[in-house]
Amino acid sequence: AMSEAQIEELLTKDPAALGPMSVGATNAGALFNGIRMPEGDRWELVDPGHAWGTRETVDALDRAIAEVHRQFPGSPKLYIGHISARDGGRLSPHKSHQAGRDVDISYFLDARHRWYQRATAANLDRERTWAFVRALITETDVELILIDSSVQRLLKEHALKIGEDKDWLDEVFQFGSRKPRPLIRHARGHANHIHIRFYSPIAQESAVRAYPLLVKRGAIKPTANYVRHTAKKGQTLGSLARQYGTTVEAIKRANGLRSTAIQAKRVYNIP
């Protein structure tokens, strides 16, 4: 492992040699030395300017998509949406996507497929989409996958039909399972795309070691640390600000809020 002096020397002379670093949390982080997802004949970048990630993220996506094409040669392209901005940080309209480890990507749908099209029983290509999700689970270091429960049902039914182990499927799918932390979880707004979050052990560990020097040399801004608060009935941004010693505007920025209205039972980031 490099010493602090060696890291500082590289920051001065050859920052790229330090490799990509995923700094901080995915909802309060930064990206240093990010890698842009390349153009490819198996995917289409919806917004190339916001398709920056760690090397591990880029390689994992490539590997999972390649597995689909191995099983189903000639498969159509997937659409890859936002990963992160070049330097990470806040990327509207997301709360996450700040540290090069989150990816929005399409489902495999029928021939009339377009980006952000809702997946349904009528248009979902179950074989290819399950092959992709399965490859994410078995071939990459994935942290979580967000898929609407309606689409989870279709994929789980297909997986059972082709002989996948039911106990294993109950471990990975939230739909039809009572496991406390399944890998595939429901989140509203994810019937039209899949959200993937990867672990990036090398990029994350490198960032932890280099963080003080990155901040010291102005390579990144200090990242925020958030408390996760589940709002209760009757609470307001003002009461939360007083409780945690922060400001209403800071809470609004941390959650991408345009107004001061909050909802009971919703989880908010408190800086």
Secondary structure in CASP SS format (residue, H / E / C, confidence):
PFRMAT SS
TARGET T0000
AUTHOR 0000-0000-0000
METHOD secondary structure of the structure
MODEL  1
A C 1.00
M C 1.00
S C 1.00
E H 1.00
A H 1.00
Q H 1.00
I H 1.00
E H 1.00
E H 1.00
L H 1.00
L H 1.00
T H 1.00
K H 1.00
D C 1.00
P H 1.00
A H 1.00
A H 1.00
L H 1.00
G C 1.00
P C 1.00
M E 1.00
S E 1.00
V E 1.00
G E 1.00
A E 1.00
T C 1.00
N C 1.00
A E 1.00
G E 1.00
A E 1.00
L E 1.00
F E 1.00
N C 1.00
G C 1.00
I E 1.00
R E 1.00
M C 1.00
P C 1.00
E C 1.00
G E 1.00
D C 1.00
R C 1.00
W E 1.00
E E 1.00
L E 1.00
V C 1.00
D C 1.00
P H 1.00
G H 1.00
H H 1.00
A C 1.00
W E 1.00
G E 1.00
T C 1.00
R H 1.00
E H 1.00
T H 1.00
V H 1.00
D H 1.00
A H 1.00
L H 1.00
D H 1.00
R H 1.00
A H 1.00
I H 1.00
A H 1.00
E H 1.00
V H 1.00
H H 1.00
R H 1.00
Q H 1.00
F C 1.00
P C 1.00
G C 1.00
S C 1.00
P C 1.00
K C 1.00
L E 1.00
Y E 1.00
I E 1.00
G C 1.00
H C 1.00
I C 1.00
S C 1.00
A C 1.00
R C 1.00
D C 1.00
G C 1.00
G C 1.00
R C 1.00
L C 1.00
S C 1.00
P C 1.00
H C 1.00
K C 1.00
S C 1.00
H C 1.00
Q C 1.00
A C 1.00
G C 1.00
R C 1.00
D E 1.00
V E 1.00
D E 1.00
I E 1.00
S C 1.00
Y C 1.00
F C 1.00
L E 1.00
D C 1.00
A C 1.00
R C 1.00
H C 1.00
R C 1.00
W C 1.00
Y C 1.00
Q C 1.00
R C 1.00
A C 1.00
T C 1.00
A C 1.00
A C 1.00
N C 1.00
L E 1.00
D C 1.00
R H 1.00
E H 1.00
R H 1.00
T H 1.00
W H 1.00
A H 1.00
F H 1.00
V H 1.00
R H 1.00
A H 1.00
L H 1.00
I H 1.00
T H 1.00
E H 1.00
T C 1.00
D C 1.00
V E 1.00
E E 1.00
L E 1.00
I E 1.00
L E 1.00
I C 1.00
D C 1.00
S H 1.00
S H 1.00
V H 1.00
Q H 1.00
R H 1.00
L H 1.00
L H 1.00
K H 1.00
E H 1.00
H H 1.00
A H 1.00
L H 1.00
K H 1.00
I C 1.00
G C 1.00
E C 1.00
D C 1.00
K H 1.00
D H 1.00
W H 1.00
L H 1.00
D H 1.00
E H 1.00
V H 1.00
F E 1.00
Q C 1.00
F C 1.00
G C 1.00
S C 1.00
R C 1.00
K C 1.00
P C 1.00
R C 1.00
P C 1.00
L C 1.00
I E 1.00
R E 1.00
H C 1.00
A C 1.00
R C 1.00
G C 1.00
H C 1.00
A C 1.00
N C 1.00
H C 1.00
I E 1.00
H E 1.00
I E 1.00
R E 1.00
F E 1.00
Y C 1.00
S C 1.00
P H 1.00
I H 1.00
A H 1.00
Q H 1.00
E H 1.00
S H 1.00
A H 1.00
V H 1.00
R H 1.00
A H 1.00
Y H 1.00
P H 1.00
L H 1.00
L H 1.00
V H 1.00
K H 1.00
R C 1.00
G C 1.00
A C 1.00
I C 1.00
K C 1.00
P C 1.00
T C 1.00
A C 1.00
N C 1.00
Y C 1.00
V E 1.00
R E 1.00
H E 1.00
T E 1.00
A C 1.00
K C 1.00
K C 1.00
G C 1.00
Q C 1.00
T C 1.00
L H 1.00
G H 1.00
S H 1.00
L H 1.00
A H 1.00
R H 1.00
Q H 1.00
Y H 1.00
G C 1.00
T C 1.00
T C 1.00
V H 1.00
E H 1.00
A H 1.00
I H 1.00
K H 1.00
R H 1.00
A H 1.00
N H 1.00
G C 1.00
L C 1.00
R C 1.00
S C 1.00
T C 1.00
A C 1.00
I C 1.00
Q C 1.00
A C 1.00
K C 1.00
R C 1.00
V E 1.00
Y E 1.00
N E 1.00
I E 1.00
P C 1.00
END
